[in-house]
Amino acid sequence: MVGVLIMAAAAFGGWSLLLPVVPLQLARSGGSDALAGSVTAVFMAATVLTQLLVPRLLRTYGYRAVLVAGCLLLGPPSLVLLLSADAVAVLAVSAVRGVGFGMLTVAGSALVAELAPAQVLGRATGAQGIAIASSQMAGLPLGLAIAERWSTAPVFVLGALVPALAVVAIARLPRLFARPTGTSVRLSVVVVLVPVVALACVAAVFGGLTSLLPIAIADRAAVAGVVLAVASVSILVGRFGAGLIADRFGAGRMLVPALVSAAAGSVLFTLAVDDGATVVLLCAAVLFGLGFGAVQNESLVMAFRAAGPSRLGSASAVWNISFDAGTGIGALALGFVAAAAGYPWVFAVSALAVALIPALAAGGKVMGARVGR
């Protein structure tokens, strides 16, 4: 588990360094808000398409080979951005890196479920969330700070090196292959539908937040970095807290409170994004982050418990596809909203989207209690 957590921190650290910086560079080069949002959308589209194939790759090549390939595809290609800021080059690099990210997300989540005993699965996924959120907490503001203080070039170099260094941790992992699924085992779509929809909606807001907030308050770049860091810390707290509750009381019970928190955070972003007080932006980050983190862990534990030991790769793929498709679609769609109506409407639409699904998520409490037995 220690090797898994180190690998997750390094891989997601490299990813988070570039996440807000690449769209910002494209915007500074004359690209529109919609084009800036499309960087994350292309990245996530490649991620999702790759995630569909990862369960089979895990059965054929094993976890270590898939994780190594993912790290090498996620990191080193960012060096191309040192040579060109052209939109075509940026989108192509984003697509290649998305393939690597798709491998890492599915394989990393499934490996945690392979290694952790069932009775502590919620805490194990929460620990992975801590590793990921901690690296994001450092990477998101650090990338923006370096780009603001010097240039984007050092960010691209770090984004290449950090995931590549994760290969050292991967070499210490046990040699495991995903188990054959057989013909009689099926993943229950009904059980995972509610948390998957909830996750996709809140992830869409996260995609818009990370891609567009640094542009929306470009005159306060340092504030944007702090806000994203606070959101990352809050995601960490929300995810691990939800894991503790899931192990003790059953998965699914925190979905409604988590969605209410995320919606409230989006409302505060709506009020503060245009020259609003910094403290309001920070409160928005806390509320949204707590809700997003809890939704992440609730939905992941529910998916694993519904799938069983023979379908961990498939459950991880479903969860990660929901997360990453939501993030990519959100970045693209909310980029168009920003271009058409302005940044306050980005978060107004986000709050509405999240607020529409608590009733659906209420059914997830019943399903989650059943899955958690």
N, C-alpha and C positions, 0 to 999 in steps of 0.2 A: 504493500500500500504506500510506503514511503516513496518508492520509485515512481509509482503512478502519480502521486501528488506533485513531485518535483517536475515530472514531465508535463503535467497539466499546467503548472505555473509558468514554465518556460515557454511552452507553445502559445498559451493565451497571452502571455506578456508580450511576445513579439507581435501577435495579432493586434492587441489593443494599442500598441505604440503607433501603428499606422492607421487605425480605424478612423479617427477624426482628421488626421493630417493629410491623407491622400485627397479626400473631397475638398479640403481647404486649399490645397495646392492647385487643384483644378479650377476652383473658383477664382483664386488669385491670378490664374493664367487667362482669365476671360471667360471661363465656362459659366453656364447658367446654374441656378439652384437645382433645376431638374437634372442637368448633367452631373452635378456634384452628387446628388442623391443616387444617380444610376450607378456610380462606382460601387457603393455598397450593395445595390440590387444585383449587379453582375456577379460580384463576389459570392453572394448568397445563392444565386441561381446555380452557379457551378458547384457550390457546396451541396445543395439539395440533390442535384443530379448524381453526384458522387455517392451521397449517403444511401441512395437506393441500391448501390452495388456492394457496399461495405460488408453486410452480413455474409454474403457469399465469399468475399475475399478473406474474411476472418476464418471461415471454415477451411479454405484452401491453403492459405499462406500463414495463418496464425497472427496473433496480436502484435508480436514484435515487428515483423516485416511490414505490416500495414502502418504501424505507428512511425517507424523510421521513414518510410516513403512519404507519409503525411508531413513530417517535420521538414524534410528536404524540399518539398513542393511549396510549403507555406513560407519558408524563410528566404532562401537565396534568390528567388526570382525578383524580390523587391529591389535588388541592386540595379535592375534594368531602369528603374525610375530615376537613377542618377544620370542617365544618358538622355532621357526624353520625358517631357511633360505633356506630350501630345495626347489628346483624348483617346486615340486608338491604342497607343502603347499602354496607357494607364489602365484601360478597360481589359486589354489582353492579359496584363500582369495580374489584375484582380481575378480574372477567370482561372488562371493557373494556380494562384494562391488559394482560391476557393476550393479547388480539387483537394489540395493538401489539408485544408481545414475540415473538409467533409470526412476524410479518413480519420483525422484525429478526434473529432467530436464523437463519432459513433463508436470507434474502437475504445477510446478512453472511458466513456460512460459504461459500456458493456463490461470492460475489464474490472471496474469497481464492483459491479454486481457479481462477477465471477469469483472475486476474491473475498468479498465480505459475507459473513454469516447472515442469514435471513433476519435474525432478531435485531441486528444493528444496521440494517440496510439504509434506513433513513439517516442515521448519523454518518455512515460512510459516504453517502452521496452529499451530505452536508459538508463533510470535510473536503471533498473534492471541490465543492462550491467555494469553500474558504480559500483554497489554493488558487482557484481561477479568479475569484473576486479580488484577492490580494494583489495578484499580478496586474489585474485591470486597474485597481486603485492607484498603482504606481505608474502603469504604462500610459493610461489615457492623459493625465495631466503632464507627464514627463515628455511625451511626444509633442504636445502642443507647446510646452515651455521651450524645448530645444528649437522647434521650428520658429518660434517668435524671437528667441534670443540670438540664434545664429542663422540656421537655414534648415530646410527639410532634408538635406543630404545626410547629416549624421543620424537622423531618424530612420532613413532607409537602410543605412548600414546596420544599425542596431536591430531593425526589424528582420534583417537577414541572418544575423548572428545568433540572436537569442533562441529562436526555435531550433536552429541547427545544433545548439549545445544540448538540447533536450535528448539528443540521440545517446548521450553518455548515460543518462538515467534509464533510457529504454533498454540499453544493453544489460542492465542488472535485473530486468523483469524476468519472471519465469516463462518458460517456453510453453505457451498455451495456444490451443486451437478452439474455436467455437464449436460447440457440440452439434452434431447432425440433428436437424429438426424432425425428421421422419414425416410421414404423410398424415398422421392423425392429430397433430398438434397445430392449433390455430390461435392466432392472437385475437383476443376479443376486442373488436372495434367498438362495441357498445360501451364497454367499461372504460376505455381510454378516450372516447370521443370528447367528453366534457372537458377534462383537463387539457387535451390537445387544442381544442378551440380556445380555451382561456389562455393557454400559453402563447398561441399564435397571435392573439390580439394584443397582449401586453408586449410581446417581443416586437410587434410592429411599431409600437410607440417608442421602444428602446432604439430601434433602427433610426427613426426620425430624430430622436434626441441626440444621439451620438454624431449623426451626420450633419445636422442642421443647426444645433445650438451654437457651436463655435462660429458659424457664419452669422447667425442671428445677432449675436452680441460680439461681433468681431472687434468693436472698439474696447471691449473688456475681455481680452483673450485670457488673461490670468484668471479672471472670475470663471470663465467657461471651464478651464481646467479644474479648478477647485470644485465646481458644481458636479462635474463628471466623476471626480474622485469621491465626493460625498455620496453620490449615487452608488458607486461601486462598494463602498463600505456598507451602505444600507442593504444592498443586495446580499452581501456576505452574511449580515446579521439575520436578515429575513430567511435566507436559505437554510442556514444551520438551525435556526429556531424552529422552522417548519419540520426539519428532519427529526428533532427531538420529540416534537408533538406527534409526528407520524409513528415513531417507534412505540410511543407510550399509549396513544389513543386510537391509532389507525389513520391511514392516509385519506385525504379528501376533506378533512374538517376545516382546514384553513383557507380553502379556495375563495369563499365569499368575502371574508375579511380582507384577504390579500387583494382581491379585485377592487374593493372599495378604497383601499389605501392607494392603489395605483391610479385609480380615477381621480381621487382627490389631489394627488400630486400633479396630474396633468392639468387640472383646473388652475392650480397655483402657477404653473408654468405659463398658462394662457394670460394670467393677470400681470405677470412680472417680466415677460420676455422683452417687451418694449419699454425700456428705461425704468423697469421696476426695481424695487429695493433688492440688494444682494441677499439679505436675510430671507426674503420670500423665495428667491430662487433656491436657496439652500434647504429651506423647509420642503419645497416641492421635490427636491432630489431625495430627501430622506423618505418622504411618504411613498414616492414612486419606487424607490429602491427596495424598501421593505416589502411592498406588495409584489414586485417583480421577483425578488428572491424567493419568497414563499411559494408563489405560483410555480417557479422552476422546480423546487424540490417536491412539492406535492404531486405534480404531474409525472415526474420521473419515477418516484417510488410506486405510484399507482400503476404505471406502465410495466415496470419490472415485476411487480407482484401479480399482475394479470397475465403476464407472458409465461412465467415459469422458467426453470433453468434451461430448457431447450430452445427458448426463443429470446434470449437476452439481446442478441445482436439485432433482431427485428424490432424489439421494443425500443432499443436505443436509437435505431434508425428513425422510427416513427416520431419519437420525442424530438430528436435533433432536427428532423425535417420541419416539424412544426415551428421550432424555435427559429431556425435559420430562414425558412421561407417567410415567416412573419417579419423577421428583421429586414430582409431584403425588400419585400413588398412595401413595408412601412417606410423605408428610406426613399423608395422611388415615388410612392403615392404621395407621401407628405412633402416631398420635394416639389411636386406639381402644385400641391395646395399652397406652399409658400410662395411659389412664383405667381400664382393666380390671385391669392387673397392676403398674403402677408403671414408673418410668423405667429402672431397670436392665434390665427385660425388653425395652424398646424396642431397646436395642443388642445384647442377646443374640439376639433374633430377626433383627436386621440382620446380625450376624456369621454366623448360620446360613445366611441367604439367600445371602450372598456366597460362603460356603465351599462351597456345593453346586455351584457352576458352574466351578471350575477344570478339572475333567475335560473339560467341554464346551469350555472355552477352549483346552485343549491342541490340539484339532483346529484352532483358529484359527491356530496357529503354522504348520501346514502350508499352510492356505489363504492366510494372509498372505504366506508366502514365495512362493507362486505368483502372488499379485496384485502383489507388489512387483517382479517381474522386468520 
